[in-house]
Amino acid sequence: MQQHAESPEAMEALGRAAAELAGPGSVIALVGGLGAGKTHWTKGFVAGMGSAAEVTSPTFGLLHEYPGGRLPVFHLDFYRLESAAELLALGWDELLDQGGVILAEWGDKFPELLPPETMWLHFSVEAEGRRSVRQGEA
């Protein structure tokens, strides 16, 4: 399934819709280049979960937690991690046991650490700046 977004607001709407389907322990891998819409989708997702938290890219902090919604959301960015060991040192296994929702940007860097039931979303920039999100495999 592929969805399109003509604007950042439309990408956020796609994230809000996805939040309705997320349950405890959900892991969603967000794959795509810089500027493809992953953070805007996440803003919508967190809002859709009922959290009023301000969402920013976790590129430098590596992990942001957004409480206050139906479930806590853990937003990670694997981009700057060099190894699976670094991710494990961040407490990856403990996050998986929290019962919240994990959003893993650049999840394709360490697919071996993601559970088999992970939902994979592939983000891309199309002609004229339109963004698309396609659900698929790792």
N, C-alpha and C positions, 0 to 999 in steps of 0.2 A: 504494500500500500504506500502510495506517495501523496504527500500533501504539499501545497504551495502557499507561500506567504509573500504578499506584495509590499509589506511594510513591517517594521519592528512590532507594531501593535498586533498585526495579524499573526506574527510568530508567537507572541505572548498568548494569543487566543488559542493557538495549537497546544501550547504547554498547559494552559488551564483545562482544556478538554482532556488531556492525558492524565491530569491529576485525579480526575473522577474515577479512573480505572485502577489506580495504584492502591496496593494493599500493604500490610505490614511485611517487611522483608523484601519488598520489590527492589530490584537493581536494574537501573537503566543506563546503558552505555551510550554516550553522546559522541559521535565520531564525525569529524569534519574540520576543514581548515579554519584558520583565523578569520573572523568576520562572517562566518557562515550562519550565525544565528543561535548558537548553542546557549549563550547567556540570556538572550531575550526569551528563548523558549523556557529556560529555567526560571526566569522572573515570573512568567505566566504560571508555570507549574507550582511554584511556592505559593503564589497568590491563590491558586486553585485549591491548594491544600488548606487554605484558611489562615495562613500566616501573614502578618503585616510586616515582616522583616524586609529590610532593604537588601536586594540581591545584587552582589557584585561578582565579577569573575574571580575564582580562587587561584589564578595563575601564580601569584606571589605568596599567598598564604597557604596554598595547597589544599586546605580543607576549611569549608564554612559550614556551620550548623545553623539551620533555620527552625527554631522551635515555635510553638504557639499555634500550630495548625492541627488538623485531624491526626497527623503523624509527624514526627520530626523528620526533616529532610537534611541529609548529609551530602554536600556538594563538593566533590573532589575534582582536581585537575591533575592528570598524570603527566602533563606536557613536560615539566621540568624534572621529573623523576628519572633517574638513570637506570634503576634496577628494581626488580620485584622486591628485593630485600628492603629497599627504601620505603616502599608502600607498606610492607608488613610492619616496619618499624613505626609507621604513623598510626598503627593500631587497626589495620584493615580487618583482621579477623574479629576484633571486638565490635567494629562498626556493623559487620554482617550479623552479629548477634543482638543488635539493639532493637530490632523490630520496627525500625523506621524505613524510610525510602532512601536509597543511595543513588545519586546522579553522578556518574563518572565521566567527565570530559576526557577525551583522548583515551577512552577505555580500550582501544585496540592496541595500546602499548603493552598491556599485560593481560591478554585475554585468558591466560591460564589461571589467573586468580579470581576471575569472575565466575559466579555460579552458572551451571548449565541453563537455568531458566532466565538468565539475563535477557532483557529486551534491548535490542540493538537498533539505534536510530542513527541514520546517516544523513548529515546536513551538507548541503552544497549551495553554491551561488550559481544561478543560471543567467541567461542573457538579460540585459537591462536591470541587473541587480536583484531580480526576484530570487528568493530563497526557496529551497525545497527540503523536505524531510521525508526520508524513505525508511520504513521499517524493514529490517533484513537480518542477515546473519553477521557474525563477527567479521 
